Amino acid sequence: MIQADVKLDTLGYFCPMPIIMTSKKIKELTTGQVLEVLSDDEGIKKDMPAWCQTTGHEMVGLEEEANGAKPIYKAYVKKTK
């Protein structure tokens, strides 16, 4: 299990809001800290790695938790700069 320094709840938001919210939140972190982004938007599985590649932050992991009909995704991003 990945240990996060800060959590960001984007449940109920759909593309592109989880990425926009992540972009704003990661600016508050110091280099090396890990942000956990909670989302129920399946698009985060593609969007977050793409955003990390574009911005240079490190995608540390992605977990999927069963939650009835709609899984919850936990994306972990490490601030690199």
C-alpha positions as a printed Julia matrix, in Angstrom:
81×3 Matrix{Float64}:
   0.0    0.0     0.0
   1.31   3.41   -0.99
   1.59   6.03    1.74
   0.28   9.46    0.73
   1.18  12.77    2.38
  -1.95  14.56    1.16
  -5.34  13.32   -0.09
  -7.54  14.97   -2.71
 -11.17  13.88   -3.02
 -12.5   14.3    -6.56
 -15.4   11.85   -6.18
 -18.39  12.91   -8.26
 -16.27  14.98  -10.66
 -15.64  13.95  -14.25
 -12.96  14.72  -16.81
 -11.27  17.14  -16.85
 -12.03  18.25  -13.26
  -9.97  15.61  -11.39
  -6.9   16.62  -13.4
  -7.56  20.35  -12.95
  -8.01  19.83   -9.2
  -4.82  17.72   -9.06
  -2.88  20.41  -10.92
  -3.95  23.03   -8.36
  -3.36  20.82   -5.32
   0.1   19.57   -6.31
   1.35  23.17   -6.29
   0.73  23.23   -2.52
   3.02  20.23   -1.92
   6.78  20.22   -1.48
   9.05  18.21   -3.75
   8.96  14.51   -2.88
   5.52  14.52   -1.29
   2.89  12.08   -2.59
  -0.66  13.14   -3.44
  -3.47  10.56   -3.35
  -6.31  11.44   -5.72
  -9.65   9.7    -5.1
 -11.88   9.47   -8.16
 -14.88   7.52   -9.39
 -14.24   8.6   -12.99
 -12.74   5.69  -14.94
 -11.03   8.2   -17.22
  -8.47   8.85  -14.49
  -6.77   5.56  -15.44
  -5.62   7.17  -18.71
  -5.73  10.85  -17.8
  -3.49  10.81  -14.73
  -0.54   8.97  -16.33
  -0.81  11.3   -19.34
  -0.87  14.37  -17.09
   2.15  13.11  -15.16
   4.07  12.53  -18.37
   3.23  16.04  -19.57
   4.06  17.8   -16.27
   7.04  15.7   -15.2
   5.51  14.51  -11.93
   5.85  10.81  -11.09
   2.88   8.45  -11.2
   3.64   6.17   -8.25
   0.62   3.9    -8.52
  -3.05   3.38   -9.23
  -5.37   1.28   -7.1
  -8.95   0.26   -7.82
 -11.38  -0.5    -5.0
 -14.71  -2.23   -5.47
 -17.59   0.05   -4.54
 -20.76  -1.55   -5.83
 -21.37  -0.76   -9.5
 -18.86   2.1    -9.57
 -15.27   1.45   -8.45
 -13.18   4.07   -6.68
  -9.74   4.78   -8.1
  -6.79   5.99   -6.07
  -4.07   7.61   -8.12
  -0.77   8.39   -6.42
   1.39  11.21   -7.76
   4.78  12.25   -6.43
   5.74  15.9    -6.85
   9.09  16.01   -8.6
   9.71  19.74   -8.96
